[in-house]
Amino acid sequence: MGALSLLAISRMSERVDALNRAQEKVDRSRQMEYAVTAQSHFRAMALLTNDDSNNVKIANAKQGFVENLDAVDEVSPPDQDGFFTEVRETNARFARSGENVLALYTDGDIDETLKLHIGQEHMISHELEAAMRELIGQATDEAEVATAEFQSDKDTLTATVWVFFGVSLGFVLLVGIVMSLAFVRPIRRIDGVVASVAGGPPSWLRPTASWSR
């Protein structure tokens, strides 16, 4: 029973880890999609208000995107390596376009900045957003599979434990009955002997009236 319990704990721990990884992948994928969309928003705000703090927010969003991308790539299966390579290449183009837009903005050429942003940077952001939606779909499917496997293993292990418990209980009861009979039968024989002794000798050994003369 102890070995079975350890096996169940180990198996469920593996399923919980897989479920946590899948959920983390979903969460980080959504954060990456938001980071891309936020960059376009901050860029528009910078162009409209000339508030340089928005450029800092863009840089922070880019850093957060890369950090989440690395984390998701690490917990993803090898067959998705090609997908992440394409995402990194697209993000590199996005970063270069952003640097060019920022350089024009710094020079004060707002018209050219807006033109480059709309014609190039913003278009690349749509590519990244589409890739992130695809990644979210993949991660959601993986989370659903992990949840189903967790529930399946939980049901199987629960049933196995109950079956093992029932068999063990039946075996214990059987052994108890056998042991009880092993003790009860000799005691009953002894009780019979004691009863016969207490009742005196058999009738054919008892003295008759002729013996007393």
Backbone as JSON, one array per atom type, in Angstrom:
{
  "sequence": "MGALSLLAISRMSERVDALNRAQEKVDRSRQMEYAVTAQSHFRAMALLTNDDSNNVKIANAKQGFVENLDAVDEVSPPDQDGFFTEVRETNARFARSGENVLALYTDGDIDETLKLHIGQEHMISHELEAAMRELIGQATDEAEVATAEFQSDKDTLTATVWVFFGVSLGFVLLVGIVMSLAFVRPIRRIDGVVASVAGGPPSWLRPTASWSR",
  "N": [[0.83, -1.2, 0.0], [1.96, 1.2, 0.76], [3.95, 1.49, -1.22], [2.34, 1.75, -3.48], [1.04, 4.13, -2.87], [3.19, 5.93, -2.95], [3.83, 5.74, -5.65], [1.49, 6.77, -6.79], [1.56, 9.41, -5.8], [3.92, 10.35, -7.01], [3.24, 10.13, -9.73], [1.02, 11.88, -9.95], [2.26, 14.22, -9.22], [3.92, 14.67, -11.41], [1.97, 15.15, -13.37], [0.78, 17.46, -12.37], [2.91, 19.25, -12.57], [3.18, 19.34, -15.37], [0.73, 20.47, -16.02], [0.96, 22.96, -14.77], [3.08, 24.05, -16.24], [1.89, 24.26, -18.77], [-0.16, 26.09, -18.21], [1.36, 28.29, -17.46], [2.55, 28.83, -19.88], [0.35, 29.66, -21.4], [-0.37, 32.02, -20.01], [1.97, 33.62, -20.27], [2.12, 33.85, -23.03], [-0.11, 35.39, -23.59], [0.66, 37.71, -22.28], [2.77, 38.45, -23.92], [1.46, 39.03, -26.32], [0.01, 41.25, -25.49], [2.17, 42.94, -24.92], [3.17, 43.53, -27.45], [1.0, 44.84, -28.68], [0.8, 46.99, -26.92], [3.11, 48.41, -27.46], [2.61, 49.63, -29.94], [0.58, 51.31, -29.15], [1.89, 52.98, -27.26], [3.75, 54.13, -28.97], [2.13, 55.65, -30.67], [1.1, 57.45, -28.8], [3.44, 58.79, -28.09], [4.07, 60.11, -30.47], [1.87, 61.77, -30.72], [1.84, 63.34, -28.4], [4.43, 64.04, -27.84], [5.71, 63.08, -25.62], [8.33, 61.8, -23.99], [8.4, 59.75, -22.15], [6.86, 57.7, -23.04], [8.44, 56.39, -24.88], [10.22, 55.12, -23.21], [8.48, 53.31, -22.04], [7.95, 51.75, -24.25], [10.45, 50.53, -24.64], [10.59, 49.03, -22.27], [8.45, 47.3, -22.69], [9.38, 45.85, -24.9], [11.55, 44.53, -23.75], [10.22, 42.95, -21.84], [8.74, 41.34, -23.56], [10.75, 39.78, -24.81], [11.81, 38.41, -22.59], [9.61, 36.88, -21.74], [9.26, 35.39, -24.05], [11.6, 33.84, -24.11], [11.16, 32.31, -21.81], [8.82, 30.88, -22.45], [9.67, 29.46, -24.68], [11.49, 27.78, -23.47], [9.93, 25.95, -22.02], [8.57, 24.65, -23.97], [7.92, 22.0, -26.38], [10.43, 20.32, -28.44], [9.58, 20.23, -31.12], [8.5, 22.65, -31.71], [10.48, 24.43, -32.18], [11.09, 25.6, -34.66], [8.98, 27.39, -34.98], [9.47, 29.25, -32.92], [11.9, 30.25, -33.75], [11.17, 31.67, -36.04], [9.54, 33.61, -34.84], [11.42, 35.01, -33.31], [13.01, 36.07, -35.35], [11.15, 37.75, -36.6], [10.63, 39.48, -34.48], [13.12, 40.64, -34.24], [13.24, 42.14, -36.6], [11.17, 43.86, -36.0], [12.25, 45.21, -33.83], [14.44, 46.52, -35.04], [13.1, 48.2, -36.83], [11.75, 49.76, -35.0], [13.9, 51.09, -33.81], [14.74, 52.69, -35.91], [12.48, 54.29, -36.24], [12.49, 55.61, -33.79], [14.87, 57.04, -34.01], [14.25, 58.89, -36.05], [12.22, 60.21, -34.73], [13.64, 61.37, -32.62], [15.2, 63.13, -34.04], [13.3, 64.94, -34.66], [11.71, 64.82, -36.88], [8.72, 64.44, -37.4], [6.78, 63.82, -39.31], [8.03, 61.98, -41.1], [8.63, 60.09, -39.22], [6.06, 59.19, -38.44], [5.23, 58.18, -40.87], [7.03, 56.04, -41.31], [6.47, 54.5, -39.1], [3.75, 53.72, -39.49], [3.9, 52.51, -42.03], [5.79, 50.48, -41.75], [6.78, 49.63, -39.03], [4.36, 49.3, -37.61], [3.07, 47.43, -39.23], [4.7, 45.18, -38.97], [4.23, 44.66, -36.31], [1.69, 43.57, -36.42], [2.24, 41.1, -37.54], [3.62, 39.87, -35.45], [1.61, 39.88, -33.49], [-0.24, 38.15, -34.67], [1.27, 35.8, -34.63], [1.47, 35.47, -31.87], [-1.18, 35.02, -31.19], [-1.55, 32.57, -32.4], [0.25, 31.1, -30.87], [-0.95, 31.3, -28.38], [-3.25, 29.8, -28.89], [-2.1, 27.25, -29.3], [-0.92, 26.86, -26.78], [-3.19, 26.89, -25.18], [-4.51, 24.59, -26.08], [-2.62, 22.68, -25.26], [-2.81, 23.03, -22.51], [-5.41, 22.13, -22.08], [-5.16, 19.44, -22.82], [-3.3, 18.62, -20.89], [-4.84, 19.0, -18.59], [-6.89, 17.13, -19.03], [-5.4, 14.75, -19.03], [-4.42, 14.82, -16.44], [-6.83, 14.56, -14.95], [-7.65, 12.05, -15.88], [-5.57, 10.35, -15.01], [-5.85, 10.78, -12.31], [-8.41, 9.68, -11.78], [-7.91, 7.01, -12.53], [-5.83, 6.23, -10.78], [-7.1, 6.63, -8.34], [-9.17, 4.71, -8.48], [-7.57, 2.41, -8.62], [-6.29, 2.46, -6.15], [-8.49, 2.1, -4.44], [-9.35, -0.47, -5.24], [-7.09, -1.97, -4.58], [-7.13, -1.52, -1.87], [-9.53, -2.79, -1.18], [-8.94, -5.48, -1.88], [-6.81, -5.95, -0.16], [-8.08, -5.61, 2.3], [-9.92, -7.73, 2.2], [-8.13, -9.87, 2.15], [-6.91, -9.6, 4.64], [-9.12, -10.05, 6.32], [-9.68, -12.71, 5.64], [-7.33, -14.02, 6.49], [-7.61, -13.46, 9.19], [-9.89, -14.93, 9.83], [-9.01, -17.56, 9.33], [-6.92, -17.73, 11.21], [-8.39, -17.41, 13.52], [-9.97, -19.71, 13.51], [-7.96, -21.58, 13.8], [-7.24, -21.22, 16.42], [-9.66, -21.5, 17.8], [-10.72, -24.09, 17.39], [-8.95, -26.01, 18.77], [-9.46, -25.08, 21.35], [-12.15, -25.59, 21.66], [-12.08, -28.39, 21.62], [-10.69, -28.82, 23.96], [-12.54, -27.75, 25.76], [-14.54, -29.63, 25.43], [-13.33, -31.92, 26.48], [-12.9, -31.12, 29.11], [-15.56, -30.77, 29.91], [-16.48, -33.36, 29.75], [-14.96, -34.59, 31.74], [-15.82, -33.24, 33.99], [-18.37, -34.17, 34.13], [-18.18, -36.72, 35.16], [-17.38, -40.34, 35.22], [-18.18, -42.51, 32.45], [-21.37, -44.13, 32.07], [-21.16, -46.92, 32.03], [-18.97, -47.35, 33.53], [-19.68, -46.68, 36.05], [-20.32, -47.56, 39.49], [-22.49, -50.27, 40.3], [-25.49, -51.39, 41.99], [-25.04, -54.0, 42.86], [-22.34, -54.09, 43.23], [-21.96, -52.76, 45.55], [-22.53, -54.47, 47.59]],
  "CA": [[0.0, 0.0, 0.0], [2.87, 2.33, 0.81], [4.56, 1.63, -2.54], [1.31, 2.26, -4.39], [0.83, 5.54, -2.53], [4.33, 6.69, -3.48], [3.67, 5.77, -7.1], [0.4, 7.71, -7.1], [2.03, 10.76, -5.52], [4.89, 10.7, -8.04], [2.53, 10.31, -11.0], [0.21, 13.09, -9.89], [3.18, 15.36, -9.19], [4.33, 14.91, -12.8], [0.84, 15.75, -14.08], [0.61, 18.83, -11.88], [3.99, 20.04, -13.18], [2.83, 19.56, -16.78], [-0.39, 21.41, -16.05], [1.49, 24.29, -14.42], [3.86, 24.56, -17.38], [0.95, 24.65, -19.83], [-0.84, 27.32, -17.8], [2.35, 29.37, -17.52], [2.73, 29.14, -21.3], [-0.81, 30.44, -21.81], [-0.28, 33.35, -19.4], [3.07, 34.38, -20.86], [1.77, 34.13, -24.42], [-1.03, 36.53, -23.55], [1.46, 38.89, -21.92], [3.54, 38.85, -25.1], [0.54, 39.69, -27.26], [-0.26, 42.58, -24.93], [3.38, 43.76, -25.04], [3.27, 44.0, -28.84], [-0.06, 45.84, -28.87], [1.12, 48.16, -26.1], [4.16, 49.2, -28.1], [1.96, 50.49, -30.94], [-0.16, 52.34, -28.41], [2.85, 53.94, -26.7], [4.34, 54.88, -30.08], [1.15, 56.66, -31.09], [1.05, 58.47, -27.76], [4.67, 59.59, -28.18], [3.97, 60.98, -31.65], [0.81, 62.75, -30.52], [2.06, 64.21, -27.24], [5.87, 64.33, -27.67], [6.08, 62.68, -24.25], [9.39, 60.8, -24.12], [8.2, 58.63, -21.24], [6.27, 56.61, -23.81], [9.54, 55.63, -25.48], [10.71, 54.24, -22.14], [7.5, 52.24, -21.91], [8.16, 50.86, -25.4], [11.65, 49.74, -24.35], [10.24, 48.05, -21.23], [7.58, 46.29, -23.31], [10.24, 45.01, -25.73], [12.32, 43.66, -22.85], [9.29, 41.98, -21.28], [8.41, 40.39, -24.62], [11.87, 38.84, -24.98], [11.9, 37.58, -21.38], [8.52, 35.9, -21.79], [9.52, 34.5, -25.18], [12.61, 32.87, -23.66], [10.55, 31.41, -20.82], [7.89, 29.99, -23.14], [10.49, 28.57, -25.52], [12.15, 26.81, -22.6], [8.98, 24.91, -21.57], [7.88, 24.12, -25.14], [8.55, 20.81, -26.96], [11.39, 20.6, -29.52], [8.97, 20.37, -32.44], [8.09, 24.04, -31.89], [11.68, 25.27, -32.31], [10.98, 26.39, -35.88], [8.04, 28.49, -34.72], [10.12, 30.29, -32.1], [12.94, 30.88, -34.58], [10.48, 32.67, -36.87], [9.11, 34.71, -33.97], [12.6, 35.81, -32.96], [13.4, 36.83, -36.53], [10.16, 38.82, -36.76], [10.83, 40.46, -33.41], [14.35, 41.38, -34.55], [12.85, 43.15, -37.59], [10.35, 44.82, -35.27], [13.15, 46.04, -33.02], [15.21, 47.41, -35.93], [12.17, 49.22, -37.32], [11.51, 50.67, -33.88], [15.08, 51.94, -33.64], [14.72, 53.69, -36.99], [11.4, 55.22, -35.92], [12.93, 56.42, -32.65], [15.89, 57.96, -34.5], [13.54, 59.98, -36.74], [11.49, 60.97, -33.69], [14.63, 62.15, -31.89], [15.61, 64.22, -34.93], [12.21, 65.89, -34.76], [11.0, 64.67, -38.15], [7.51, 63.71, -37.0], [6.08, 63.29, -40.49], [8.72, 60.77, -41.54], [8.46, 59.12, -38.13], [4.72, 58.63, -38.55], [5.16, 57.39, -42.1], [7.76, 54.78, -41.11], [5.74, 53.71, -38.1], [2.55, 53.13, -40.1], [4.23, 51.68, -43.18], [6.68, 49.35, -41.46], [6.76, 49.13, -37.64], [3.01, 48.85, -37.25], [2.78, 46.22, -40.01], [5.43, 44.06, -38.34], [3.56, 44.35, -35.05], [0.57, 42.69, -36.74], [2.81, 39.76, -37.71], [3.9, 39.34, -34.11], [0.33, 39.64, -32.82], [-0.8, 36.93, -35.26], [2.06, 34.68, -34.1], [1.12, 35.29, -30.48], [-2.51, 34.38, -31.13], [-1.31, 31.15, -32.71], [0.91, 30.5, -29.7], [-1.97, 31.19, -27.33], [-4.08, 28.66, -29.24], [-1.33, 26.05, -29.02], [-0.77, 26.73, -25.33], [-4.5, 26.54, -24.63], [-4.72, 23.17, -26.39], [-1.74, 21.91, -24.38], [-3.37, 23.09, -21.15], [-6.59, 21.26, -22.05], [-4.66, 18.07, -22.82], [-2.7, 18.37, -19.57], [-5.94, 18.89, -17.64], [-7.56, 15.85, -19.26], [-4.5, 13.69, -18.56], [-4.41, 14.89, -14.98], [-8.08, 13.99, -14.46], [-7.66, 10.63, -16.2], [-4.67, 9.66, -14.08], [-6.44, 10.88, -10.97], [-9.48, 8.69, -11.69], [-7.31, 5.67, -12.59], [-5.1, 5.95, -9.54], [-8.09, 6.51, -7.26], [-9.8, 3.4, -8.6], [-6.57, 1.39, -8.28], [-6.1, 2.46, -4.69], [-9.66, 1.49, -3.81], [-9.32, -1.91, -5.53], [-6.03, -2.55, -3.76], [-7.6, -1.48, -0.49], [-10.53, -3.84, -1.02], [-8.26, -6.77, -1.9], [-6.03, -6.05, 1.08], [-9.02, -5.81, 3.4], [-10.42, -9.1, 2.1], [-7.05, -10.78, 2.54], [-6.76, -9.5, 6.1], [-10.26, -10.73, 6.93], [-9.51, -14.15, 5.43], [-6.29, -14.46, 7.42], [-8.17, -13.4, 10.54], [-10.79, -16.08, 10.02], [-8.18, -18.78, 9.42], [-6.23, -17.72, 12.5], [-9.38, -17.63, 14.58], [-10.32, -21.14, 13.53], [-6.81, -22.33, 14.3], [-7.26, -21.13, 17.89], [-10.96, -21.88, 18.38], [-10.94, -25.54, 17.36], [-8.33, -26.68, 19.93], [-10.13, -24.68, 22.59], [-13.41, -26.35, 21.73], [-11.75, -29.77, 22.02], [-10.37, -28.8, 25.4], [-13.81, -27.55, 26.46], [-15.26, -30.91, 25.42], [-12.69, -32.82, 27.43], [-13.2, -30.63, 30.47], [-16.96, -31.04, 30.19], [-16.65, -34.8, 29.99], [-14.37, -34.9, 33.05], [-16.7, -32.69, 35.02], [-19.6, -34.98, 34.17], [-17.91, -38.0, 35.77], [-17.09, -41.44, 34.3], [-19.34, -42.96, 31.68], [-22.33, -44.94, 32.83], [-20.75, -48.32, 32.15], [-17.94, -47.47, 34.55], [-20.2, -46.29, 37.36], [-20.65, -48.75, 40.31], [-23.9, -50.67, 40.37], [-25.93, -51.77, 43.34], [-24.46, -55.3, 43.24], [-20.96, -53.86, 43.65], [-21.89, -52.22, 46.91], [-22.75, -55.53, 48.56]],
  "C": [[0.87, 1.26, 0.0], [3.52, 2.58, -0.54], [3.58, 2.2, -3.55], [1.04, 3.74, -4.13], [1.95, 6.41, -3.07], [4.25, 6.82, -4.99], [2.6, 6.78, -7.51], [0.85, 9.15, -6.9], [3.0, 11.23, -6.6], [4.2, 10.99, -9.37], [1.73, 11.6, -11.01], [1.09, 14.33, -9.85], [3.65, 15.7, -10.6], [3.21, 15.6, -13.58], [0.61, 17.19, -13.66], [1.67, 19.74, -12.49], [3.67, 20.36, -14.64], [1.7, 20.57, -16.92], [0.07, 22.83, -15.74], [2.29, 24.89, -15.57], [2.93, 25.03, -18.5], [0.23, 25.95, -19.48], [0.1, 28.51, -17.84], [2.55, 29.8, -18.98], [1.57, 29.99, -21.82], [-0.69, 31.88, -21.29], [0.8, 34.2, -20.05], [2.79, 34.74, -22.32], [0.82, 35.33, -24.5], [-0.29, 37.82, -23.18], [2.27, 39.38, -23.11], [2.66, 39.55, -26.13], [0.24, 41.11, -26.77], [0.95, 43.5, -25.1], [3.53, 44.32, -26.45], [2.24, 45.1, -29.09], [0.24, 47.12, -28.11], [2.17, 49.04, -26.75], [3.58, 50.13, -29.16], [1.21, 51.63, -30.27], [0.79, 53.41, -27.87], [3.51, 54.76, -27.81], [3.4, 55.98, -30.55], [1.07, 57.79, -30.08], [2.28, 59.38, -27.81], [4.59, 60.57, -29.33], [2.94, 62.08, -31.44], [1.15, 63.78, -29.44], [3.51, 64.65, -27.07], [6.36, 64.04, -26.25], [7.08, 61.53, -24.35], [9.22, 59.6, -23.18], [7.57, 57.43, -21.96], [7.33, 55.76, -24.51], [10.18, 54.69, -24.46], [9.77, 53.06, -21.96], [7.63, 51.24, -23.06], [9.36, 49.95, -25.15], [11.37, 48.67, -23.3], [9.37, 46.93, -21.8], [8.39, 45.33, -24.17], [11.02, 44.03, -24.86], [11.42, 42.57, -22.25], [8.9, 40.92, -22.3], [9.5, 39.34, -24.76], [11.99, 37.9, -23.79], [10.82, 36.5, -21.39], [8.72, 34.91, -22.93], [10.54, 33.44, -24.8], [12.01, 31.84, -22.71], [9.61, 30.42, -21.49], [8.64, 28.99, -24.01], [11.1, 27.46, -24.68], [11.21, 25.67, -22.2], [8.22, 24.28, -22.74], [8.62, 22.91, -25.7], [9.47, 21.18, -28.12], [10.75, 20.82, -30.89], [8.44, 21.78, -32.71], [9.28, 24.99, -32.06], [11.6, 26.15, -33.55], [10.07, 27.59, -35.71], [8.73, 29.61, -33.96], [11.25, 30.97, -32.85], [12.32, 31.97, -35.45], [10.03, 33.87, -36.04], [10.28, 35.6, -33.61], [13.07, 36.65, -34.16], [12.44, 38.0, -36.76], [10.36, 39.9, -35.7], [12.1, 41.27, -33.64], [14.06, 42.46, -35.59], [12.03, 44.26, -36.93], [11.22, 45.78, -34.46], [13.95, 47.01, -33.89], [14.33, 48.54, -36.47], [11.89, 50.24, -36.22], [12.67, 51.61, -33.64], [15.11, 53.05, -34.69], [13.63, 54.75, -36.73], [11.83, 56.16, -34.8], [13.98, 57.44, -33.09], [15.26, 59.15, -35.22], [12.8, 60.86, -35.73], [12.45, 61.88, -32.93], [15.12, 63.34, -32.72], [14.51, 65.26, -35.12], [11.43, 65.81, -36.05], [9.75, 63.82, -37.9], [6.79, 63.1, -38.19], [6.71, 61.99, -40.98], [8.61, 59.66, -40.48], [7.12, 58.42, -38.24], [4.6, 57.73, -39.78], [5.85, 56.04, -41.93], [7.04, 53.88, -40.11], [4.55, 52.99, -38.73], [2.92, 52.14, -41.2], [5.08, 50.47, -42.87], [6.51, 48.81, -40.05], [5.4, 48.57, -37.27], [2.63, 47.56, -37.99], [3.46, 45.0, -39.41], [4.77, 43.67, -37.02], [2.37, 43.42, -35.28], [1.05, 41.25, -36.95], [3.06, 39.1, -36.35], [2.6, 39.01, -33.37], [-0.32, 38.36, -33.35], [-0.06, 35.7, -34.73], [1.7, 34.41, -32.64], [-0.27, 34.67, -30.31], [-2.41, 32.89, -31.45], [-0.7, 30.44, -31.52], [-0.09, 30.32, -28.55], [-2.89, 29.99, -27.6], [-3.38, 27.35, -28.95], [-1.23, 25.79, -27.52], [-2.09, 26.34, -24.67], [-4.82, 25.07, -24.87], [-3.87, 22.28, -25.47], [-2.27, 21.9, -22.95], [-4.59, 22.18, -21.03], [-6.18, 19.8, -22.02], [-4.08, 17.71, -21.46], [-3.77, 18.21, -18.5], [-6.65, 17.55, -17.77], [-6.7, 14.68, -18.77], [-4.43, 13.65, -17.05], [-5.66, 14.22, -14.4], [-8.14, 12.49, -14.7], [-6.78, 9.84, -15.24], [-5.22, 9.68, -12.67], [-7.52, 9.81, -10.78], [-8.91, 7.27, -11.66], [-6.62, 5.31, -11.29], [-6.05, 5.82, -8.36], [-8.76, 5.16, -7.28], [-8.84, 2.28, -8.21], [-6.35, 1.3, -6.79], [-7.27, 1.8, -3.99], [-9.7, -0.03, -4.04], [-8.27, -2.59, -4.66], [-6.44, -2.58, -2.3], [-8.61, -2.59, -0.22], [-9.91, -5.22, -0.98], [-7.49, -6.98, -0.6], [-6.95, -6.32, 2.27], [-9.58, -7.22, 3.39], [-9.38, -10.11, 2.53], [-6.86, -10.79, 4.05], [-7.89, -10.23, 6.81], [-10.13, -12.24, 6.8], [-8.47, -14.72, 6.37], [-6.8, -14.46, 8.84], [-9.08, -14.58, 10.83], [-10.0, -17.36, 10.19], [-7.48, -18.85, 10.77], [-7.2, -17.97, 13.65], [-9.76, -19.1, 14.68], [-9.19, -21.99, 14.1], [-6.76, -22.3, 15.83], [-8.55, -21.7, 18.49], [-11.13, -23.39, 18.44], [-10.24, -26.28, 18.5], [-9.02, -26.33, 21.25], [-11.45, -25.42, 22.75], [-13.16, -27.79, 22.14], [-11.47, -29.83, 23.52], [-11.66, -28.65, 26.22], [-14.59, -28.87, 26.53], [-14.69, -31.89, 26.42], [-13.0, -32.42, 28.86], [-14.64, -30.94, 30.85], [-17.18, -32.52, 30.5], [-16.08, -35.21, 31.34], [-15.28, -34.41, 34.17], [-17.98, -33.51, 35.16], [-19.4, -36.35, 34.8], [-17.65, -39.08, 34.74], [-18.34, -41.83, 33.52], [-20.18, -43.93, 32.49], [-21.87, -46.38, 33.0], [-19.6, -48.52, 33.12], [-18.43, -47.13, 35.95], [-20.56, -47.54, 38.17], [-22.16, -49.01, 40.36], [-24.23, -51.09, 41.79], [-25.29, -53.07, 43.79], [-23.03, -55.13, 43.71], [-20.89, -53.42, 45.11], [-22.14, -53.27, 47.96], [-21.46, -56.17, 48.96]]
}
